[in-house]
Amino acid sequence: MRRLVSIGPKFVVGLLVLLSIGVMLCGVFLRYVMLPITNWMDVDPVNFFWVEEVGELALTWLVMIGAALGVAEHSHFALNVFTHRLPPAGQRLMATFNQLVIAGFGGTVAWLCFKLTTLNLELTSPALELSLGLFYVSATVGGILMVFHACNNARLLHTTRQPVEFSGGH
């Protein structure tokens, strides 16, 4: 079960990357291949304006879930000026504070974007008439995942008692 939970978000991000690439390639094909053909044959052009909306929606979900994965894997940028000179207890305290700041940021993003989601639920996109709340709910989900992963990282700092690694990544 743990393996499924750890692979799940990576799998979703992988699918979103493939979806984004596929949609953009489809858009390029429709614009630069099919449009000249329909113009030459003097028939109605193929509507490809949906490509931008689907691509933007996939990108917003990709970014927010990817940011949460970055928190989970400690892969975000960190500047260590003096923390390496602290004793292990001080390093653990600094790392815990860092994770709590990340959790606070994620919580703020989740709360504000939840408010934006509810505000924009009735508005629709021009081509597909999708609810614009779908764009903001991605940030809500990403913020909640950031809070979860940052709190889990802070918990692990104190339960495992392993040395703190500030360089990022595993």
N, C-alpha and C positions, 0 to 999 in steps of 0.2 A: 504494500500500500504506500509506504514512504517513497519508493521508487516511482510509482505512478504520480504521486503528488509533485515530486521534483521534476519529472519529465513533462507533465501536463502543460505548464506555462511555456516551456521551450517549444513544445509541439505546436501550441497555438501561435506563437511568434513565427515559427517556421512556416506554418500555413498562411499566415498573414503576409509574409514576405513573398511566398509563391503567388498568392492572390494579387498582390500589388504588381508584381512583375508581369503576370498574365494579363491583367487589366490594361496596363500601360502598353504592352505589346499589341494587344487587341486594338487599342486606340490609335497606335501608330499605323497598324495595318488598315484600319478603316479610313483614316484620314489621308494617307499617302498612296494607298493602292486602290481601295474601293471608290473613293470620291472621284478620282480622275476617270475611272471606268464608268461610273454612273453618269458623269458629265458627258463623256464621249458617246454613251448610248442614249443620252437625252431622256433619262428616267429620274425619278425622285431619288435624292441621295439617301444613303443609310444614316440614320441618326446615331451619332457617336458622342453626344454631349453627356451621356450617363457616365462615361469613362472617368471624367474628372471627379464627379461626386463619389463614385465607388472607390477610386484611388485615394481621395482625401480621407474618407471614412476608414479605410484599411490602414492608412498611415497614422491616423490619430490613435487607433487601438494598438498598433505596432509600437509606437513611441511610448505610450503609457504602460503597457505590459512590459516592454523592454526596460523601462526605467525601474520598475519594481524588481525585475530580475537582476538588474545591476545592484540594487540594494541587497538582495538576497545573497549575491555572490561577491560582495565587497569589491566590485569592479569600477566604482566611481573614483574620480580623481581625489587624491588626498595629499595635502602638503604637510609634511612632518618637519617642523623647524626645530622644536625642542623636545618633542615627546619621547624620542629615543633615549634621552638622557634621564628620564624619570625612572624611579624604581618600578618594578612590575605592578604593584598596587596602583600607582599613579597612572601608569599606562592603561590599565584596565578601567580606571575611573574616567580617563579622558576618552577612551573608546566607547564607554557606556554613554557618556555625555553626547558624543558625536551621534550615536545611534538614536538617542532620544531627540536630538535636534532634527534628524532625518524623519523620525516618526511624527514630530510636530509639524514639519513641513508637509508631509504626506497627508496628515489629518486636515490641515488647512486647505490643501488642494482639493481633497475629497469633499469637504463641507461646502466650499465656495462653488465647486463645479456641480454639486448636487443642487444647489440653489439655481444655478444657470440651467441645469437640465430641466427642472420643473418650470422655469420661466420660458424655455424655448420648446416645450413639448408640442405646442400647437402650431409652431412655425414649420414650414416644409421647404425642402430644397426645390429649386426650379425644375430640374429635369426629371428626377424620379419621384418627387414629392415625398421624400423620406422625412421623418421628424428630425429637426435640427438638434433635438435633445440627445440623439444617438451619438453626436460628436462629443457632447459634454459628459455623458455617462461613462465614456471611456476614461476620462480623467478622474471621475469619481471612483471607478473600479481600480484604476492604477494607484490612486492615493490610498485607498483602503489596503491594497496589497503592499504598498510601501510601509504603512504603519505596521502591518502584520510582520513583515520581514525584518524591519528595524527592531521591533520589540523582541522578536525571536533571536536576533543577533545579540541584543543586550542580555537576554536571558542566558544564551550560550556562553557569553563572556564570563559569567559568574558560576555557571554550573560545571563547565569543563575544566576550568583552571589551567588552560593551556596558555602559553605565551601569546601576547597580543601581537598580531601582524598588521602593521600600518601600511604596508606597501600595496595592498589591494590585490584582489584575485586569489584564487585557490590553486 
